[in-house]
């Protein structure tokens, strides 16, 4: 029997765990009165082998026969942890800590705190990690734990502080994941400079760690410093020339920076070199960025034909089909996703994608069924669909609460970005209760102010709150001379504040409580039913009477007869300057408030774009409503049954004001988000080819009145309005 025990010990040292277990079991069977060390060794091997029930029996036998056997209780706690029986594991660690206070080991407290964290008992977990720090201030475990507790509660600033402490005090022990976690936390609150500093230091310390270099390049992308990001990808590619992830990241960055031809060439070069089909999917993404959906769809369809079992291609096909924003394409996307869902019924992300497609396809019951059966933690997409679910079930208050959760958990530059607004006018702000406010942000748009201000004054706007994003023309001088305009100056990065939406949300919160607030661009003219006879006061009185919070609209792109029209002159009436529009648009439901997706019109016909045209430009201040993605979407609100249209003159003004300087080199466009840059790149590309050509087509209509837009079905006038 002693020979069996010795043999088991040798086998264990050799790593032959199962053979060692069998030897110990034979020894115990032959003589159950083995020393404690034999049972202890067997139990630890069983735990190591994942034979948890047998290990449990072994250690239970020990603690029942040996009073206050510490190792037995400790191993029973470990078994419960490995079995994910968190409540039992917590009880056992508590027992160890309470029963053996003089022999408490640091790992016991760390394990207890980790379990409390998993059970989302955050306050107790934080207290325990603080105790770890008190007992062992020169050990990083407590600070790492506090960072994790803060992260679970989305307290990103605290997360950065704890990781910064770890990297400063325990630099010699630092691991690459410490730097990655710290950088991620900084990114989640828009602190891109701090993130790149952390990652640069990490790449110097761990020059062979691929993830650090990739994250550094991606952080420059998030910071919208695409030239630096591209250079970082190129440098990383030199260090790791055979890593496909880097090659793909480099190409994707080129596409975001609108360097389409270069990205496409890299796709072809790498594909010819490696025959890796991932480069074909990246090529399809590059085509989607250029609105070339047919070509992108053909590439993916060919890949599906060659690789019918590859689920990634099926999902990619559904994504492209939905990008068309056409009802028949949404139905095709639904068919693809339903087929995928039957084969993979537990793929939660696919179910989210399918629910989204159902909503666009007017299949609300099917979407509700999916959403009601899902519960995906740490998923913004799920929460957004959950808010829609509450809206469609007439629970607007619950939908608002879901968005409060989203704003707490997820960084959005439109809500959270740091900003530096400086008020530069001295006019008093003592508004009357019935005043209507207009908010906007501008850069070098002095030519449009005379028309813009007069148009909205005549419509009923009482006061203008305008953010000047460091204009270099006469913008500031003109605005300061207006008796009803309050001017705020900033040199903040336009794109990093969510296209300036952060400024507008802040000003609405400061000044807009209990007032109706418009968020309008200077190239937009609001039109609502009967506006020729009734001004904004009538409109908002109707909305107050029916307890609405917001009104839907959409950008109706206006144009003149010819692309060679004379340049716009300051003070000209934009409504007369460009008076034509396309009468056909695609309108369908969406999960984001105001719950309508509009695309198409002249923009689709001319540029091949399926850009978002819908807006919700009028809200009631003080209701907690936030503008999201400009005012294309807002946080949940009660949407009025009356709707409006925004006559939109961006394209009409583009040929004369934008083409002299390459569009991507203008200061305003340089500071735009990448998708806005891509759109402007497309404008420049197409408009430069339209000299002396007519804009008119069979769907062209000359604007006449608000009733005309109602008759065309472009806006809605309730019977009692």
N, C-alpha and C positions, 0 to 999 in steps of 0.2 A: 504493500500500500504506500509506504514511503517512497518506493520507486516510482509509482504512478504520479505522486505529487511532484517529485523532482523532474520527471519527464514533462509534466504539464508546465512547469516553470520554464524549462528549456524551450518548449514549443512556443510559449507566450513571447519569450525574448526574440524568437525567430520570426515573429509576426504571424504564426500559424494559429490564429485565434480559435477557429472551430475545433481543431485537433486538441488544443489545450483545454477547451471546455469539456470535451469528451473525456479526457484523462482525469480532470478534477471530478467530474460526475461519477466516473467509475470508482475513484478513491472514496468518495463520500458514500456511495452505495455499499461498498465493501465494509466501511466503518463510519457510521454517521457521527461518531464522536471525534471528528477532526478538529484541529485547532481553529480558532477564529480566523486566522490569516488565510486558511484554505477557502472558507466560505466567502471571505472578503475578496480574495483574488478571483474566485469563480463569478461572484456577482459583478465585479468590475468588467470582466471579459464579456459576460452576457450583455451588460449595458453597452459595451463597445460594439458588440455584434448586432445590436438593435433588437435583441430578444428580451423585450421589456417585461413581459409577464413573468418569465422565468427569473429575471433579475429582481423583480418586485418580490417574488416568493422567497428568494434567497436572503434579501436584506430584511424582510419582515420577520423571517425566522431568527435572524441575528438580534434585532432590537427587542423581540419578545422574550429572548432567553438571556440577554445581557443588558443589565440596567445601564441607562445613560451611555449607550454606545454611539458616540458622535458620528463616526464614519458611516454607520448604518443609516442614521437619519439624514445625513447629507446626501448619501447616494439615493435614498428614497425621493428626496426633493429633485435630484437630477433626473431620475426616471420620470417623474411627473412632468418635468419641463420638456423632456424629449418626446413624451407622449402627447404634448400640447394640452395637458390637463392643467390649465393655468391656475384655476382656483385652488386645486389640491396642492400644486407646487408652491403657491404663495403660503398656504397654511403650513406646509412643511418647513419652508424657510423661516417663517415666523417662529415656529416651534424651536428650531435650531438656535435662532438669535435670542429668544427668551429663556431657553433652558440652559444655554451655555454662554452666558454674557461675557465671561472672562476669556472665552476661547473663540469669540466671533472673528471670522476671517473676512477680509475686504470683499472677496468674491461673493460671499453670502449676501451682503448688502447690495452689491451690484446686480446680482440675479433677482433679488426681491424688487429692486427699482425697475428693472427691465420688465418683469411680469406686470407690475402695476401700470407701466406705460402701455403694454399690450392690452390691458384691461381698460385703458383710457381713464384710469384714476390718476389724472395728471398732477393734482396737488400733492397727493401722497408720494408719487414717483419723484417729483421735484424735491420734496423734503428729504427723501432718502438719498438722492444724489448729492444734496447739500451736505448731508451727514458724511457721505463718502469723502467729499472734499475736506471736511473738517478733520476727519480721521487721517486722511492721506493726501495732504495738499500738494505733494510732489508727484502724484500719480494722475494721469490725464483722464481716467475713467469717469470721474465725477463730472468734469466739464463736458466730455463727449455725451454723457447721459443727459445733462441739462440742455445741450444743443438739440438732442433728439426729442426731448419733451417739448421744447419750444417749437420745433418743426411740426410735431403732431398737432399743435394748436395754431399753426400758420403764423407764428410770431417771428417773422423773418428777420427783423432787426435784432432781436435777442439771439437768434440762431447765429447770425454773423458775429456777434460779440463773443459768444462762447467759442466758436471755431477760431476766431482771432486769438483768443487767450491760449487755446491749445497750440496754435502755430508759433506763438511768441514764447511761451513758457516751456514747451516740450518739443522744440524744433528737432532735437536729436532723435526723438521717437516718432516724428511725423511720418505718416504713411500717405501715399498718393490720394487715397480716398478722402483724407482730411481736407486736402486742398480742393478736391472736386466738390465736396459738400459745402465748403466755405464759399467757393465761387458760385455755386448754384444758388445759395442763399442770397448773395449779393445781387445776382441777376434777377432774382424774384422780387426785389424791391427797386430794380432799375439802377443799381449802383455798378455800372459797367466798368468804370475806371478802377474801382477797388477790385472787381473780379479779375480784370486783366492783370493787375499787379500781383494778385495771389497766384494766378496761373503761370505768369512769367517766372516768378520765383520757383514754382513747382517744377517747371520744365528744366530749369537750371539744376535743380537738386536731383531730378529723376529723368535724365535725358533719354532713357530708353522706354519711357511710359507713353504709349501711343495715345491713350485716352486724354491725357493732359494736353497734348498738342491739338487734338481735335476740338476739345472744349474751348481752348483759347481762340481758335479760328471762329468757332460758332459764336463766341461771345462778341467778337468784333462785328459779326453779322447782326446780332441783336442790337448792338450799339449803332448800327447803320453806318459803320465805317468800312464800306465794302472794298475800297482800294487796299486798306491794311489787311482786311480779311483774306482777300485774294492772295496777297503776298505771303500771308501766314500759311495758307494752304499750299502754296508753291514751295515754301521752305520746308514744310512738313513732308511734302511729297519727295523732296530730295533726301530727307532722313529715312523715310520708309517708302522706297520707290515701288514696292510690290503690294502695298496695302490697298485693296480695292475700296475700302471705306473712305480713305483719303482721296482717292481719285474721284469718287462719286461726290464727296463733299465739295471738292474744288469745282467740279462742273456745276453743281447746284448753286454755288455762290456766284459763279459767272452768269448764270441765268438770272438770278435775283438782281444782279447789277446791270441787266439788260445787254450783256455781252453775248448775245445769242449765237452769233456765227462762231465765235471762239469756243463756246460750250459745245455746239454741235460737232465741230471738228474734233474736239477731245473725245466725244462719245464714239465717233467713227474710228478714231485712231486706237483707242483702248479696246474697242470691240474686235477690231481686226487683229490686234495683238493677242488678246486673251480668249476671244470667243465667249466671253461671259455675258449672258443675256441681261444682267442687271444694267448694263450700259444702254441697252435698248429701252428699258423702262425710264431711265433718266432722260434719254432723248425724247421720249413721249412727254415727260414733264416739261422739258424745254419748249416743246411745241405748244403745250397748253398755255404756258406763260405768254406766248405770242398769239393766243387766241386761234391757233390752227388746230381746232378740235378734230376735224375729219382725219387729218394726217396722224394725229396722236392716237385716235381710236383705231386706225388701220394697223399701226404698229402693235398695239396691245391685242387686237383680234388675231393677228398672225401668230403672236406668241401663244395665245390660248389654243389655237389650232395645233401648234407644234408641241405644246405642253399642257394638255387638257386637265391634268391633275394639280397644276400649280394654282393654289388658291389666291396668291398675291395678285396674279394677273386678272382674275375675275373681279376682285375688289377694285383694282385699278380701272377696269372697264366701267364699273358702276360709277366710280368717281368722275370719270370723264363724261359719261352720259349725263350725270347731274349737272356738270358744268355748262352744258348747253342751255339750261334753264328753259326748256321747252317741254310741254306737257307729254308729248309722245315719247320723248327721251326719258322722262321720269318714269314712265310706265316700263320702258325697257330696263331701266336701272332696278326697279322693283323686281322684275322677273329674274334678273341676274342674282340679286341679293336673296330672294326667296329660295332659289336653287341652291345657293351656297349655304343658307341657313338650314336646309333639310339635311345636308351632309354634315354640318357642324353645328348642331343645335345648342351647344354650350359656349359658342363664341360670342361673348357679351358685346365686344366692340362692333361686331357685324350687326348684332341686333339693334344697337344704337343707330348705326348707319341706315338700317332698314326702316326704323321708326321715322327717321328724318325723311327718307324717300316717301314713305306713306303719307306724311303730312303734306309734302309738296304735291302729292298725287291725289289729295282730297280724301284719303282713306283714313279718317280720323279714328274710327273705332279700332282698326288694326294697330294704329300707332299707340293708342291708349292701352291696348292689351299688352303690348311689348313693354311699355314704360312701367305699367303697374306691377309687372312681374320681375322687374329688374331692381337691383340695389347695388350700384357700383360706387364704392368709396373712392375718394380722391380722383373723381372724374368731373371736370367742368362741363363736358358735353352732356353727361347724364343729368347734372343739375339744371342745365338750360332746358333740356327736354322735360324734366320734371316740372319746371315752372310753367312751361306751355301746357302740360297735363292739367295743372291746377287752373290755368286760365280757361281751357276748353271746358272744364267742369264748373265754371262760374265761381271760382274761388280766387279772386284777384289778390286778396290779402295774403293768402298762402303763397301765391306766386311771388309777391314782393319779398316775403320772408326768405324764399329760396335765393333770390338775388342778393339779399343782404348777406347770406352765407357765402355766395360766390365772391362778393366784394371783400369779404373777410379773408377768404382762403387763397384767392388768386390775384396776383399783381396785374393791374391793368393801367397803362399809362394815362388813360382817360379819367381814371379815378384816383390813382395813387402817385403819379409822377410828381417829383418836386418841381416847383416853378418859382419864378421871381417876377411877379407883376408889380409894376410901379405906376401908381395913378399920377397923371401929369396935368390934369385939369383941376381947376379950383372951384368949379360951380357946385353949389349946394345940392345935396340929394335929399329932398323932402317930398317924396311923391304922394299924390293923393291915392286913395284906395282903389280907384277904378282905372288907374293908368296902365297902359300896355307897353311893355318893354321889348326892345329888339337887341339881341346880342350877336356880335360877329367878330371875326378876326381877319386882319388884312395885312398885306405886304405889297407896297408899291402899286396901289390901286386908286391913286388920286383921280384918275380920269373919270371914274364911275361915281364919285360921291355926290355930285350935284343931282344926277338922275336918281340915284339910290335913295338918298335922304328925302327928296321931295316925293318920290313914289310912296314911300312908307309913311311919311307924314300925312299925305292925302288919304292913306288907307286907315289911319287912326293910331299910329304908333306915337306914344307920348315922349319916350326917352330912348336914347341909343347908348349902349355900352359897347365900346369898340376897343379891341386889343390890337395895337400896332406892333407887329413882329419885326421891329427894327427896320422900318422902311427907309429907303434912301431918296425917295422923291418928295413931293409936297404933301404927302399924306398927313403928317402930324400937324403941319401949319393949318391946313384946311379944316381938319377936325376940331382943333382947339378954338377955331373961330365960330363954331356952330353953337347956338344957345342951348340946344337940347342934347348935346353929345358929351358923354363922359369918356375920357381917353385913358387907356392903360398901355404902358410900354413894356416890352420884354424883348430880350435877345435869346430866349430859350430856343432850343432846337424844335422846330415845328413837328417833325415826325416822332421825336421822343416824348412828346406830350400828347400823342394820339391825334396827330393833325390839328393840334391846338385845342382839342375838345376839353382837355384838362382845365384850360383857362376859362372856357365858357361855363363848365360845370361849377367852377369855383365862384364865378361872378353871379350866376343864377342863385347859388346858395347864399351868397352875401346879400344880394339886393332884391331877389325875385320873389321872396316869400309872399304869398297871397296875391301875386300879380300874374297875369298871363304873359308868358315869355316866348318870344319868337327867336329861333336860331336860324339865321338866313345868311347866305353868301351874297357878296356884292354883285354877282352876275345872275341873280335870281329875282323873279317877280312873282310874288304870291298871288294866285287867283283862286277865289272861292265863289260858291254859288251866289248870284245876285249882287256881286260886289259893286256893280255899277250904281246900285240904289242903296245898298246897305254896307256900312263900314265894319271894321273889326269889332267895334263895341257891340254891334248886333250879334256877330258871330260868337263872341265869348259869353255874352249874356245867355244865348241859347245853350251853350255848353255848360255854363253854371247851373242853369235851370234843370238840365238833365243829368247833372252830376258826372260829367265827363272830365277826364284829366288831360286828354291829348287829342290831336287831330292828325290824321294821315294825309300825306301828299306824295307826289313823286316828281322827279325832274323831267319835264317835257322839253327835250332838246330843240332849240329854235335855230333857224338858219335863213339865209336870204336866198334869192334865186340863183346866184352865182358865187363861186369861190373867189372871183376876182372883184368882189364888191369893194367900194372905196372904204378906206380905213375909218374906224369909229372915231368921232371927235368928242372930246370931253363935253358933257352936258346933253348930248343927243339922247333922245328917248329910245332906250333899247327895245321896247315893245314895237316901235315902228322901224327900227334899224334892221331887225331880223324877225319877220312875221310869219314864217312857214314852219310847219312841224309835220312829222309822220303820224298818221292816225292809228297805226297798228302797234300794239305793245303786248308783251306776254305778262299776264298777272296770275299769280298762284299763291297759295298759302305758304307760310313759313312758321317756324317755331319761335322766332324772335319777335318781340313787340315792336311796331304795330302789326305783326302777324300777317303781313302781305309782302310778297316779293314781286317787284316790277323790273322788267328788263326789256331790251329790244329797241324799237323805234329807229330813228335815224342813226343812232350810235351803232346798233347791230348791223344795219344795212351798209353803212359806210366803212366801219372799222372792223366788223366781224366780232364786236365785243358783246359779252353778256353781262355787263357790269350792273351793279345794284343801283337802280334809279329811285327806289322808294325812299322816302324820308318822313320823319315825324317832327316837323319844325315848330309846332306850337304845343306848349305844355303849361300846366298850372304850377307855379312855383310853390315851394313849401310842402309838396307831396312826396318828397324823397326820390323824385324821378331823375335819372341820370341819362344824359346823352351818351350813346355808344356808337362807335364807328361813324364819326361826324354825327349827324342826326338821322342816319339811315335806319338806325334802330335805337330804342330807348329801353330802360328797365321797365318792368311791368306797370301798366297804367290802364285806365278805362278809356278805350278808344271811341271817339265820337262816331255817330252814324253819318254825319256830314263829312265830306272829304274835300280836298283842294288839289291844286296843281301848282308846281313851281316852273314858270317859264324860265328855261335855263339857257344862258347865252355864251357859255364857255367855248363851244365849238364855233359859234358865229364870230367870236372875237379872235379865235386862235390864228387864222390865216394871216391877219394883219399885224398882230402884236407879238407873235411867238416865233415866227420862222426866221427872223433876221439873225437871231442868236440860236444855235442848236439848243433844243428844248432841255436837254439834260445838263446844260451848263448854266442855266439861269439859277440865281440864288434861291429862288423860291422852290424850284423843283429839286435842287440839291438836298434840301432839308426835308423832302417828302419821304414817306414810307415807301418800301420797295415796290409794292403793288401800284401805288400812285405813279411812281417813276415809269413802271412798265406801261401804264395806260398813256401817259404823256408821250412816251417814246413812240407808241402806236399812232397817236394823233399826228406827231411830226412826220412819221414815215408816210402816212396816207395823204395828209393835207398837202405835203410838198409836191404831190403828183397830180393835184387837181386844178392847176392853173387854167383859167378861162373855161372851166367845165361847170355845168349846171348842177346844183344840188337836188333839183326837183325830180320827183318820181311819181308813179301812179298813186302812191299813198300820201303825197304831199297835200296839206291843207293850209290855207291862210287863216291865221287867227283873227277872230271877229269879236267874240264875247265870252263871258263865263257860261252863258246858256249853251253856246255851241259845244263847249267841253262836256257839259252835262249830257247833251243829246248824243255825243259820240261815245258816251260811257266811260270817259276818262276821269270824271269825278262824280260824286253822288250828292244829290240834293234831296233830303227827306221831305215828305209832304208837308210837315208842320214847321219847316224852317222858314 
